Amino acid sequence: MLHKYGKLGILPTIWTKGAIMETTFLILEDGMTFTGKGFGKRAPLYTELDTQPLFGEVVFNTSMCGYQQILTDPSYHGQMVVMTSPHIGNYGCEPLFSESTHCPIAVPSSALIIRSLYEGPLPLERVSLDAFMQETGVCGISGIDTRALTLHLRETGSCNALLFRNGHTSLTMSEKTQALKTLSFLPAISERNLIEGVSVRAPLVDPPSSVPTPTSPIIRFALVDFGIKSSIIAELYKRNAAVTLLPSSSTSAEVLSHNCDALFLSNGPGDPMMLPEAVASTKTVMEILPTVGICLGHQILTLALGGRTTKMKFGHHGANHPVRDLFSGRTFVTSQNHGYMSEASSLPSCVLRWFINANDQTIEGLWHKEKPIASVQFHPEASPGPHDGSWIFDRFISIAQGEKS
């Protein structure tokens, strides 16, 4: 079975070796610095910072497992992920865990930051996390006090950081000063359009999935790809819903030309305010087709409805976020990955809050009172995480078939 990172059961020699573990440095834009050991692809040298800096917004994820799904989730494009669980890699990696099947980049995340890298035995036909990251070209750093880093991010907020090595075991003051100077010139995530790197280039009818394509679909979605997770397509196929996957740059005319039954706005990375064309296209199409969205798609829909979005201090990244359904009163545990949120005070009176986060009361879902339009901020497909919200896909199909309030 071929995959982006090799053939199962036939392991290249490099995969049988341990991690390189060269001294590597992580420096945050506020000057906080961590020294650890590199794994996966080797981080750039200090002398390469001006030409090929490895940087990204540092966010922490509280999931206990699911590291491959997290690394391959296109929504993490442009971000370095800190795993708060201390021991990572103990069950290896395999193709079925990948969420980037339709993404031009096998692993969209910028880097992985962990406390301890597992290097022991693995289940048959799986490869080590280090080997997977070497083959897919992703840098990692281990031996970091991830608890201290997480507490720092919680207090000060997510920020940019550089990952690099200098061939030595410590940084000089001049090297740190130069690294901070380099960081000061690099764009924040709110200044980067990250979608082009993770969206399909051309329309794709019934994209391949781990679930068979429906032969007699009950409905067809025009699914605009801002960085679609493979599991979302699989969940739609399970429910006999067909998909026409469209580039993020699709205009309203291009979306409508495919004669689909409904519009689906996918998840994706970055700030929705960087996507005015997508917002304008959605605003037109949602007047014609039933419209639903997940994560970034929820935020784009918020803007198209006349609302506002704002950046969160450190976002929601993990598999244990409780949300409350304001219609039924029930609470569900969900998987989440977002750094922006919808502003409740900005929503028009025709738009209701469907879900709220039980921890901080932020909006987790919207429902239009008069039109077949709805969205959720969380990830009902999970991957990784609980499947409490998988019924959302059934509701989305009902909405696509014309359900309103």
Order of alpha helices (4+ residues) and beta strands (2+ residues): beta-beta-beta-beta-beta-alpha-beta-beta-beta-beta-alpha-beta-alpha-beta-alpha-beta-beta-alpha-beta-alpha-beta-alpha-beta-alpha-beta-beta-beta-beta-beta-alpha
